[in-house]
Amino acid sequence: MKRLSGWDAVLLYSETPNVHMHTLKVAVIELDAEHRGFNVEQFRAVLRGRLYKLEPFRYQLVDIPFKFHHPMWRENCEVDLDYHVRPWRLPAPGGRRELDEAIGEIASTALDRSRPLWEMYFIEGLADNRIAVVGKIHHALADGVASANLMAQGMDLQRGRDVARDYPTDPPPTRGELVRSAFRDHLRQVGRIPATVRYTGAGLGRVRRSGRRLSPELTRPFTPPPSFMNHVLTPGRRFATATLALADVKETGKALGVTINDMVLSVAAGALRTLLVRYDGHADHPLLASVPMGYDFSPERISGNRFSGVLVPLPVDADDALERVRRVNEAATEAKETNQLIGPELITQWAAYFPPAAMEALFRRMSLSEGQNKTLNLNVSNVPGPREHGRVGGALVTEIYSVGPLTAGAGVNITVWSYVDQLNISVLTDAVTIEDPHEITAAMVTEFSAIRRAAGLPEELTVIQAAMAPA
C-alpha cells in the first residue's frame, strides 16, 4: 500500500461526471506477414507476460473511511485482462478519421474506480494491415513523462523479449489499517509543514530579488477572455489527430531561434486565432493556456505526477505569424523562469494538505458553473516520447499519439507527442465545443506552413510515409 501524493489526489478529486480525468495513449501498429494474425487474445497474452513490470496497471484505488486522508494504492491487486483489454472494430475504410472517431467514443466514459484505473482497446479494421492499441489511463496514475516510460516498459523497444513472470498479489487492507495509516501520515505531514513554509518563503524571496515583474497577461490569471471553447462541458468527447515531421519543426525552430515547445505554442496560437475569428467573430485578447512543465524526467519513473502547470498567454490577437512566434517565445521564457524562481514543487507540496471532501465539492461546483473557467482557456502540452521504434508482440509501432483530459470550463486540450521522426498532434474536445475537432488539427498544419513561409523556408511539408493519411 502507498498513499497518493497530494497532486495525484487532486487529479482524482477533479474528476466529475462531465470532467473525466483519464489520459489517452494511442499506438498504431503495422502487422507484417509474420504478425498478420495477431489478435486481441495474443495481445492479452503479451500484456499478461509484462504485468510484473507494469506496476501502475496493478494499482487499485482504496478510499479512506470518512475521507480522513488522501486515498491509497493497493499496489499488487488481481487484474482481469478480459475486462481491461477490449476488442473494437472500425468501419470501412479504416482511416485516420474512423480511428479518431472511435477514440472520441472511448474517451467519453469515465474509468471504473472499483478496478485498476486503466483500460486498453485493441482496435482492428485499420487500413494497410494495421491495428491500434488505445490506452486509457487515469491521470492520478501517471503524468506524460511517466506514461512515456510506462509505454516503453510495455513495448519491446528493440531490447529483446523478457521472460514472463508472475507477481504476488496483496490482500486488501482492513478499515482499521486504513485509519491508522492515515493518522500516522497526518502526523508526518504536520512535521513537514516547517520545511514546506521554508520552501515557499525561499521561492518568494527569489522572485523579490530577481526584480521580475509579471506581464499584464500573467497578472490577470482569473480573467481569461471568453471564447467559444469555454463553457460547461458535456460528458461526450471528440478527438482528432495530425502528423508533422519532427525535422521540419526543428528546422523551423532553429531558423527562428526558438524551441520546439515555442513552435508548438505558436502553431496552436495561430490555429486558435483562425477558429476564434470563425466562431466568435474576433480574436482581440491573448488566450491563457495552462502548460505543464515537468521537473522529474527520470527514465525509471512509471507512475505519479511530477509537473506544475504554468499559464502562458497565447497571442491570438497578433495577425502576423512571426510576431506570434516572438511573443510566444518571450511569454514561455518568462513563465518558465518565474516557475523556477517560485519553485516548481510549490503547488505539489501544499497539495498534500488539501482536504479531500472539500476539494471534491469544489471541483463538482466548478464543473457545473455556468460561468467560464476563471483561470484558463485551454490546456496545451508538449511531451517528448520515445526516440526509437517500439514493438508489441514483435509488430512495429509506427505512430504514437497522446492527449490529456479536459478541465472544467475548458473544452479544448491540445497535446503534442513526439515519436522517432514524428511530431504527432492530438486534440480533444467535448461534444459541443466544435462539430469536428479536425478543424483544429487542420488549422495547426496550415499555421505551421504559414510560419515556415514567413521564415523563408519551403512551405511544402515533409510527408511521413509511415503515418496514416490525413483525415
N, C-alpha and C positions, 0 to 999 in steps of 0.2 A: 504493500500500500504506500502511496505517496500523495501528498497534498498538491492540488493545483496551485500554481503561483497566483498572486493577485491579478496579474494581467491576463493569464489564461482564464481565470474565473470570470473576469469582466467580459471577455469574449463569449463566455457561456451565458452570463446574465443578460446580455444584449439581444439574445435571440427571443423573438416573439412570433406569433402565428403568421405575420406578414413580413418579418425580417429574419430570414434564415441565415445562419452563421457558418454554413459549410463552404469550403473552397472546392474547386473542381480542377482536376488534372487529367488531361486527355493525351493519350499516346496512340498515334496512328502507326499500324504495324503492317509491313509488307510480307505476304506469305509467298515464298518461292515454291518451286515444285516440290521440294522436300517437306515443306511445312503446310501445304495447302489444305490438309485435312485437320489442321489444328482447330479444336472446338472448345466449348466452354468447360467440358469435363476435364480436358487436358490442361486448360488454364487453371482450373481449381487445383489440379494436382501440382502444377508448378508453384502456385501460391502456398499450398499446404507444405511443400518442402522447404519454403523460405520463411514460414511464420516464426520460427525460432529466432530469426534475426530482425523481424519486423515488429519490434516491441510495441509501438503505439497501436498496432492493429489488435493487440491482445488486452488493451486497457478497457476497463468497464467503469463507467461513472457511478460513484456512490455518494448520495446526498447525506448530509449530516443532520441528525434529528434537530428540529426546531430552527433550522438554518443558523445554527450556532457558529458555524465557520464555513470557509470555502469547502466545496466538495473534495473528494479524494478519488484517485485512480486505483482500482484493484488491478494490479499490473499483469497478472497471468490468469486470464479467465478462459473459459471454453469459447471457441469460435466456430460457429456454424457456417461453413463456406457455402452451403446450399442456399442460405439466406443472404449472406453478404455479397456473393458473386452471382449476378443475374444476367440472363441472356436478353438480347434485344436485336431486332432485325429492322434495317432501314428499308423504306420503299425505294423503288427504282426512280432515278438512275443511280442512287447511292453516291452522290457527290458531296461537296462541302456543305451546301445548303441543307441537304437532308440530314447530315450528321449534326450540324448546328441546331437544327430544329429539335432533334432528339435530345441533345444536351440541355436545351431550354426546358424540355419536359422533365428531365431528370433533376434539374436544379429547382423545380417548382415545389418540391415537398421537403419537409424537414426530416432530419435523421431521428430514428427511434432511440431515445435516451436509455431505454432498458437494455440495450445491446451496445457492444463496442461501436463507437461513433464514426463508422465508415461504411461505405458500400462501394462495390465495383460493378460496372456494367460491361459485359462482353458483347460488342456490337458487330454484327455481321451485316452483309449486304452492301458494303462499300465497293466502289468501282475499283478496277485494276488489281483484283486479288488482294485486297487489304481488309483488315479489321481495325477496330478501335477499342481501346480499353479506357473507360472513364472512371476515375477515382473520385469519390465524393467523400471528403474528409472534413470533420468539424475543425474550425479554426482554433478551438481550445486545445486541440491535439498538437498542431504544428503550424508555424508560420511558413513563408515562402522558402526560406533557406533550408529549414528542417525538412520541408516537403520534398525539395530537390534531392537532399541527401537520402531521404526515405525511398524515393523513386530509384536512386542509384543502387540502394540495397536490394530493391525488388527486381532490378534488371541485371543482366549478366555484365554489361559494360565491358565486354571482351576480356574479362578476367577469369574466365573459366567457370565451370559449374561447381557449386558447393554440394557436399553430401547432405541430403535431407536429414534433419534431426527433429526429434520430438522436444517438447518443452513441458516442464511441470506446471500444473495449474494450482492456483492458490485458493483456499476456501474463502467464502465471503465473510467479511468482518461482522461481529455482533454489534448490536446497538450500543452496549456499554463500551466496547473498544473504540467506537467512533467518537463517543462523547469524551472519553478520557483523552484520546489523542488530540481532539480539538482543544480541550482545556490546556494541555501541555503546550500546544502550538501557540495559543494565545499568550501564554506566559513568555515564551521565547520572543514573540513579536513585541511585547512590551519592552523586553530587554534590548530590542534593536531600534527602538524609537530614537535614542540619542544619536546613533550613527546616521539614521535617515535625516534627522534635523541638520546634522553637520553637513551631509551631502547636499542638502537643499541650500544651506547657507553658503557653502563654498561656491555653488553654481551662481547664486545671486551676486556674490562678490565678484566673480569673474566677469559677469555681464556689466556690473558697475565700472570695474576697472578698464574694461575694453573700450568704453566710450561709445559702444554701438547703439545706434538708435534705430528702432524697427521702422520699416517702411510704412506708409499710411495704410496699405492693404493689410499688412500683418498686425496693425494695431486695431483693426476692426474685425476680429475673428468671429464676433457674434452678429455681424450684419452682412452675410454673403448676399449678393444680389438675387432677386427672384428669377427663376428661369423655368422652362418647360420641363426640366428634369427633377424639379424639387416639389414634392407633394407627398401625400400619404401613399405608401406603397401598397400594391396588391400582392397577394401571395405568389401569383404566377410569374414565371421568368422567361425571358427570351435571350438568345445567345447568338453571337456572330464571331467569325474569325477571319483573319487575313495574314499573309506571309510576306515579309520583306527580306531581302538579302542582308545579312549582318555586315558583309563587306561594304555594301552601298552606304549603310548607316555610319559605319566607322569612317569611310572616306569623306562623307559629308560633314561629320563632326570635326574631323581633322582640318578640313578646309576652312571651317568657321571658328576653330579654336574652342570647341565646346565638347562636353562629354556625351556619351551615349544616353545617359539619363536626361540631359538637357535636350537632346534630339527628341526623345520620347515625349517629353512635356511640351516641346514646341509643336510637334506634329499634332498632339492632342489639342493644343490651344487653337491651331488653325482650323482643324476639323470642327471643333465646337463653335468657333465663330461662324462657320458656314451654317451650322444647324440652328444656332440662335437666331440668325437673320431669317432663316427659313421658317422657324416655328414661333419665334417671339417678335419678329419684325425689327429687331435691333440687337446690337452687341456693344453696349456702351460702358460697361464696367467690368473689370477683371473678375473672373470666377475664382473661387477659393477651392483648391484641390488639396485633399489630405494625401500626403505622400509618405509611405512607410520608409523608415531608414533603420536598417539593421545595425546591431552592434556586436553580434556574435556570429561569425562566419565559419565556425569550426566545421570541418567536413564530417566529423563523427556525430554531430548533433542531429538527431532524427525526431525530436519532439520538443514541445514548448515554443513559446513566443519570446523572441529577443529583439524587439524593434520598438521604436517610438514613431508616432505619426507627427509630421510637421506640416504646417499649412504653407502652400506655395501659391501665390497669385498667378493665374494663367492670363496673359494679356490678350484676351479675345477682343478688346477694344482697339487694338492696333491693326491697321489694314495692310501693313507691309510685312511680308514673311520674314525678312531678315531682322526687322525691328522686333518681331515677336521672339525670335531666337535670342537676340541680345537681351531683352528684358527677362526672358525665362532664365538665362544664364545668371544674370545678376540676382534675381529673386531666389533661385535654388541655392546659389552660393551663400547668400545671406542666411537663408533658412538653415542650411547645414552648419554654418559657423555658429549661429545662435543656439542650435540644438546641442552642439558640442560644448559651448560655454555653460549653458544652464545645466548640462548633464543628461546624456541620453537615457539614463535609467531612472530619471526623476519620477515620472508617472508610474513606472513599473514598481518602484519601491513603495510609493504611497498607496498603490492599488491593493497591497497586502492588507490594508486597514479598512477597505471599503466593506460595509455591512451587506451581506448577501440579500436579505429580504428587501432592504431599501433600494438597492441597485436594481433588482428585478422590477420593482414597482416603477422606478424612474424610467427604465427603458420601455416598459409597457406604455407608459404615458407618452413618451416621445414618439413611439411608433404609430400612435393613433392621433397625434396632434394635427389639427387642420393647418397650422402654420407650417412654413417651410423649415428645414433644418437650420438651426440658428448658428451653426458652426462652420459648415462646409457646403459646397455644391455637389461634389463628386469625389470619388477615390480614384487615384491613378498610381499604378505600381509598375516598377521595372525590376524584374528578378533575373539574375544570371543563372541559367540552367546548365545541364551537362555539356561539356566540351567534346565529348566523344560519343559515338553512336552506342545506344543500348540495344539489348536483345531480350525478348521474352520467349522462353522456351526455345531459344535458338533463332527465332524470327526477328528480322531487323526492324527497329523502331525508326521510322522515317521522319516523324514530326511529334513535337510535344507542345501542348497549349495549356495555359493555366489561367484561372481567374479567381479573384477573391469575392467576398459577399458584398451585397448592397447594405448600406447603413440607413437608419431611419431618416426618412425625408429626402433621400438622395437616390434617384432612380437610375444612375449610371455608374458602372465600375469599369475602368479600362485597365487591363493588366497585360503587360508585355513580358514575354518569357523567351530568352534566347536558348537555342539548341543547335550545337555544332555551327553550321553556316547560316542559320536562320534567325530572324527576329520575328517572333510569332505574336500577333495581336489578338487579344480576346476581349470582347465587350459583353457585359451582362447588363440587362435592363429588367425592369418589371414589365407587366403585361400592357401597361397603358402609356408609359413614357414615350414610346416611339413604336410605330407599327412594325418596322423592320430594322433591327439593330445593324444590319449590313449597311444601312445609310451611314453609320458612324465609321465602320471599318473602311468603306469606300472613300469617305471624306478624308480619312487619315492617309490612305495611299495617295490620293490626289494632292494633299497638302505636302507630303514628302517630296513628290515630284516637283511641286512649286518651289520648295526650299532649295532643291538641287539646281533648278533653273536659275533662281536668284543668286545662287552661289557660283554660277558659271560652270556647273558640272552637267554632264549629259542627263537630260530629263528622262530618257528611257531607262527603266529599272531592270536589274538583273532578274531573270526568271530562275527560280529554284525548281529544278526538274523533279526533285524528289517529293515536292509538296503537292497537295491537292490543287486542282484548278480553282481559280477564283469563283466565288459564288455568283 
